[in-house]
Amino acid sequence: MLLLLGLVLSFFLTTLSATAAGPREDFPLPIDSYHDDQISPLFEKLVGRIQREPLNLVATIIFFAAIIHTFLAAKFHKIAHRYQQSYGAVEILPHPSGGLPDYGKGHDKLIFRAQLLYFMGEIEAVFGIWLIPLFIAIIALHGWSTMVDYVGNVNVADAIFVVVIMAMASSLPIIRFTETAIAKVSAAGNGTPASWWLAILTLGPLLGSFITGPAAMTICALLLRRRFYSLKPSAALKYATLGLLFVNISVGGVLTPFGSPPVVIVARVWNWDLLYMLAHFGLKAVIGIILSSLLYLAMFRKEFARLAANAPDEEQEGRRPIPWQITGVHMLFLCWTVANAHYPVLVILGFLFFLAFLSATRPNQHAIALRPPLLVGFFLAALIIHGGCQQWWIAPVLGSLSKWPLMIGATVLTAFNDNAAVTYLASLVPGFSDELKYVVMAGAVTGGGLTVIANSPNPAGQSILASRFGEAGISPLYLFLGALVPTLINGAAFMLIR
């Protein structure tokens, strides 16, 4: 039945594409084609643009529906988990012919519902899911060819780059290299719980500018799980650490133009290179991360002393060292990818070469988990496609804000949506001044730790550390409170240090 449905749908789409009229060349409408600069009231300007192009309103409703969906992602997972627990409640009957057991009529339905709800709860897949109604709307109002032409000309080079750089950075030689660097810094404090905690939460996020934020989050969360959370700290220190981790990872990715998705997605458009990022964001990010970490270390100094007294003796890890030559080759692959970030063909060829090298050096490697980078890339590509239909309202709304309202607005908006979405939408505003571009980026990365959905690496950290917070999991309210102080400190560092 499904095969027949697929064949009918394929035939319908093929016929439609063959008979559809040519694409509309002015979709989406350029901002200067509205000729409404003389209209001052923002509401009247937006109403006029909807009247000119009704799809503007439809696409924006779909976009905001996707944002609301991100808030409900955790709910979908909880419902799916309940369905999964119901599997055991379905009576398993022996098959009449003696073959495979009969699970009952409700079993297959429960499995399908649980899997569907788990998919609906994947934050990185949300914007991709909502591409379906967007495509339908474009086809209904402007035809199949317009939709194909629009999507076919979207530049997804940044999404491809993020997928490849995340996969390379998650390789065992890069992870071991990062762990060794953090261990060397921790050794300066005699390897106590406090020294490990401080090294992980300062050096780890800053290294994220070079190995990418998602990779840094994975390494830091794993080290915190083993070196800190296993010591059973208090609930207050648990949430303070988690909030600090999320904020520092978000802020620590701004030293380079390729370490963090919110930076990657606008660096090419705004011509931000390595020197620009270091000069305008680097020192402020370092100061904010160090001040936040030292403040929490001072606040919980008595508890860290207790944890040091209860900490077990350092175990000797019998891990086989990775030859430096292999680590060096991995570094070269990273450099190749960064140098050719704007050339997807070269990035993909380099990635295929990397996978071949991985296979040839298998004894010194581990399997690359492609699911996280692919999901993040899917998120960014879907976001770019949605964003192209949002310029009609973003340009006048963000263009009307001054420095401080824009900073606060970007920080708050980031808490309710991935910060890559915030910076990408800002990149669609024509004539944005350099100061306002800086402010948007500062606000977006500052607010990246307030919620799990505020920054794409956060779900990875949550999944690694959730079991350390009991059966109830991580509380969104306590996470917000734990991240609030570092958020304020980093925001002040970006806005007040010149």
N, C-alpha and C positions, 0 to 999 in steps of 0.2 A: 504494500500500500504506500509506504513512504517512498519507495523507488519510483512508483508511478507518479506520485505527487511531484517528486523532484524532476522527472522528465517533462511533465506538463509545464512546470514553472520555468525550466530551462528553455523550452520551446517558446513560451510566452515572452520571456526576456529577450531571446534572440530575435524574434519577430519584431518586438517593440523597438529594439535598437536599430534594426534594419530599416524600419519605416518611419522612425521619428524624424521630425524636422531638425534642422541644424541648430547647434547650441546658440544661446543668447550670449553675445560677446560682452555685454556689459553687466554680467552677473558675477558677484554681487555688485550693486551700483557703487561706483567710486564716490567718495565723500564730496568732491567738488562738483559732481553732477546734480546735486540737489539745489544749488544756487539759493541757499537760505541764510547766508551770512547776515543779511539785514534783519532777520527775525531774532529778537533778543530773548523773549521768554523761552526757557528751555522746554517747557511742556508743549508749547505751540510748535516749536521746531521738530520735536519728536513725533507729534501727531501728523504734521505735514509729511514727514518721511515715511510714516506708515501708510498714509493715503497714496503716496507715490509708488510704494512697493509693499503690498500687504504681506509678502513673505517675511519682511523684517520682523513683524510682530509674532508670526508663527514660529520662526527660528529662535527668537528670544524666549518665548514661552517654553519651547523644547529645551533650550539651554538651561533655564532656571529650574525646570523639572529635573534635569540631570544633577544640578547642584543639590536640590532637596533630596534626591535619591542617595547622594553621598552621606547625608545625615542618617539615613535609614539603613545603611549597609550593615551595621551591627545587629539591627533587628532581624534582617533577613537571615543572618547567620544563626541567631538564636532559634528562630522558627525552624530552620533546616536541621539544627541539632535535635530539636524535639521530634521531628519526623524520623531522624536517624535512630533515636532511642526507641521509636515505635516499631522498628523492624522486629525486635524480639517479641513484641506482643502479637504479631501475626502468627497464626497457627500453621505449623509446617506439616503437611499431609504427605503420606507416601504416594508415589505415582502409581496409578492403576496398572500400568504395564510393567512396573518394576524398574523403570528408568529413573531419570533425575527426579528429585522430590518436588512435590507441588507446594509452592509457598503460599498458596491462597490468592484470592482475587485482588486483595488490597496490597500485596507485597510490592508488585511492580510499580503501582501508582505511588507508593510511599518513597520508593527509591528515586523515581523520576522527580517527584516534588522536592525531595531533599537536595538532589543534585542541581536542579534548576534554581532553588533558593540560595544555595551556596554560590552559584555563579552570579546571581543578582547581588550578592553581598560582597563581591570582589570590588574594592574601591577603584582599582586601576581599570576595571572593565566597564565602569558605569558610563563614562562618556562615549565609549564605543557602542554600548547597548543603545544609547539614545541617538546614535547616528541613523538607526533604522527609520524612526519617524521623520527625521530631518530629510533623509533621501526621498521618502515617500512624499513629503510636502513639496520638495523641489520638483520632483517628477510631475506631481499633480498640477502645479501652477506654471511650470516652465518647460516641462518635457524631459524625457530620458536623456537626450543628448546634452542638455544643459547641465544635468547632474553629473554625467560622466566627464564632461569637459572641466567642470569645476573641481571635482575630486582628483582628476588626472593631472591637474596643474598645481596641486598643493605641494609645497616644498616640505618633504618629511626628512630632509637630511639630518636635522637635529635629533629626531626620534631614532633614526638608524644609528647615529653616533652614540647615543645614550645606551642603546642595547649592547653594542659591541664593547664600549668602555667598561660597562658594568660587568659583563661576562669575563673580560680579561682581568679586571681587578679582583674578581672573586676566585681566581686561581690560587692553588695552594702556595706556590712560591711567593706571590705578592702578599698573601695573608701572613705567611711565616715571617716575611721581611718586616711587615708592620708590627706584628707581635714582638719581634725581637727589639725593634726600636722603642716600643713602649716599655718593655722589660728593662732596657738599659736606663731609661729615665727613672723608672721605679726603683732601681737598685741604688740610686742616689739617696733614697730615703730608707735604705735597708730592707726594702721589700715588704714593709708593713702594709696592713689593709688601707691605711690612709694614703700611703705613697702610691700604691697601685690604683686606688680610687682617683687620686688627683692626676696621675699620669694618663690614665684611660680617658678621663673626661676633659683633658686639655690637649694633649698631643694627638689623641685619636681623632677628634673632630677636625683639627687643623690638617692632618694628613688626608682627610676626606677631600680636600681641594685637589689632591693629586691622584688618589685612588678612587675617587667619586664618593659622594655622600652615602649611597646605599651600601657600598662595600665597607666604608668606615663604620656605619651603623651596625652592620652584621658583626664585624670584628669586636667593636666596643661592647656590644650587648653580650656576646659570648664570653668575653673576658670578665665583664661585671658579674655575669651569672656564676662563673667559677671562682673568681677572686673576691667578690664582695657579697652578693646575695646569698651565697651558701653559708655565710656566717650568721644569718638570721638577724639582720638589723631591725630596728623599730619601723613601724608603718610610716612614721613621719619621714625618716631618713630614706626609706624605700622610694616614696613618692618624690621627695626632693631630688634624689639621684636620677630618677626616671625623667622628671621634668627638665633637669639640668642637661641630661644626655640629649633629649630631643631638641632643646634650644641650641646647644653647642654644635650639634651636627648640622643644623640648619644654617647657623651663622658661619661655621667653619668652612663652608664650601665656597666662600666668596673670594678666596685668595687668587683663584685662577678662573678663566672664562669657561672651563670645561668640567669642573668638579661637581656642580650642583645643577639639577634640571631647571630651576627658575633662572639661573644665570645662562645656561647653555641656550635656552630658548630665545633669548633676546640679545646675546653677545654679538652675533653676526649682524643683526639689524641695527643695533646701536653703535657698532664699531668699537666694542670694548675688548681690548687685547689684554695680554698678561700684565704688561706694565701699568695699564689703566686700573686694573683690578687691584693690584698691589698698592698703587699710590692712593686710591680713593677708598678702598674697603679693607685692605690687608691689616694695617696696624690697628685700626679701630676694632676689627673682629678679634684680633689677638688680645687686645686690652679687655674687651667685654667678656670674652671667655675666661680669661685668667681671673678677673675681678669676681665674676659670678661664682666660679669654683672655689676661690679662696674664702669668699663670704660664707658659703655653705659649709666649708671645712671648719671655719671658726665657730659657726653656730652649733655644729655637732661634734666638737672636739672631744667632749667627755665620752660620748658614745663610741667614737673611733678608738679611744684609749681602751674601752671595755672590749671592743672587737679584737684589738691587738692582743689582749691578754688571753682571749679565748681561741685565737686563731691556731689551727694545727700547724705542725712543722711543715716546712716547704717540701713538697714531694719532688722527687727526681723524675723527670719525664724522659722516658726512653725512646724519644722520637728520633728517627733517622734524619740527619741533616740533609738539606737540599743543596746540591752543588751550586756554587756561586755563578757558574756559567749559565745554568738554566734560569736562575733569577735574573741575570743580566739580559738574557734574550727576551724574557717577559717584559722587562723594562723597555727594551727597544720596540716591542710590539705596541706598548702603551704610547711611546713617543710617536711612532708612525701614525697611530690612530688620531692622536691630538693634532699632529701637523697636517693631516689630510681630512680634518673634520668636515669640511665643506664639499668634499668630493665622495659621495656615497659609494661609487664604484671602487675607489681605492680603499675605502674603509672596509667594505665587504670582502674584497680580495685579501686584504691583510688579515681579516678575521678567519677566513678559510685557511690561510697559511698557518695562523695561530693554532687552529684546531688540529691541523696535520702535525704540527710540532708537539702538541699536547699528546696525541696518540703515540708518537715516536718516543716520548719520554714518560710513558705511562707509570713506571715504578716510582717516579718522583712527583706524581700529580694525583689529584682526586677529580672525581666527576664534576664537571661544570654544571651548576644548576641554572638552566636557561629560563626557567619559569619566571623568576622575579624580574630579570632585565626585559624579557619579552612583554610582560604585563606593563611595566613602566613605559616602554616604547609604544605600546598600544595606546596607553593613556595619553601620551604626548601627541601622537599622530591624530587621535580622535579630537583632542582639544584644539589642535590647529585647524582642523576641518570645521569644527563648531565656531571657532573664533573668527573665521573669515566672514561669517554672517552676522557678527555682533558689532562691527565697526560703526554702524549707523548711529548707535546710541552711546558707545563707549567714548568716542571722540569728543562729543559736546559735554558729556557728564564729567569725565576726568579732566578735560581741558578747562573746566570752570573752577577747579579746586586749587587752592594755594598750598604752600609748602607744608605747614603743620596739619591742616585737615587731611591732606593727601597721605601723610605719614601715618596718622592715626587710622584713617580709613583703610589703608593697605594692610596694616597690622591686624585690625579687627576682621577684615574680609578674609585674610589668610587663615584665621582660626576656623572658619566655616567652609573653607575650600582650599584645595592644594595651592601652594604659593606659586607653582609654575603657571597656573591658570591666571593668577593676578598679574604677574609680570608679562605674560603673553598678551593679555588684553590691553595692558598699558602700551605695549609696543605697536598697537594698531592706531594709536592716537597720532595724527599728523601734527608736526610742528611742536612736539613736546620738547621743552627746554632741557638742557643737560642737568640742571638742578632738580627738576621734577622727575627725571629718569632715575637719578640717584636716590631720591626720596622714596619712590615706589619700590625699588630694590631693597633699600634699607628696611622699609616696613614689612615687605614680604618675607624676608629671611628672619627678621626679628620675631614675627608671630608664628614661625614655623614649628614651635614646640608646644603651643597651647592646647592642641587637640591631636588625636591620632591621625586625622585626615588633613592636617595643615601642611604636611611635608611628605613627599612620596616615600622616603626611607622609614618613616615612623611605624607603619604596619609591620615591617620586618623586625624592628626592635621590640614591638609589643608581642609578636608571636614567640620570640625567643625568651622573653622575661615574664610572660603572663603567669606561668605556673608558680613563680615565686611570690605571687600576690594572693594566693589562696584560691579556693574553689570559685569565689565570686568574680575573680579576674581583676582587671585594672579598672578603677573607678574614674570616669571622665572628669568628675568634679575635683577629685584629689590630684589628678594629673594636671589640671588647669592651675590649681593652687601651687603645686610644686614648680610649675614652669613660669609663674607670674613674675617672681622677683628677677630671675635671669632675663626674662623678656624686657622688663623695665630697664635693667642695667645695660643691656646691649642696645636697646633703642636710644638711651641717653648717649652711649658711646658714639653711635653713628651720627646723631644729630648735633651733639654739642662739641665734639672734638674736631678741630680744624687743622 
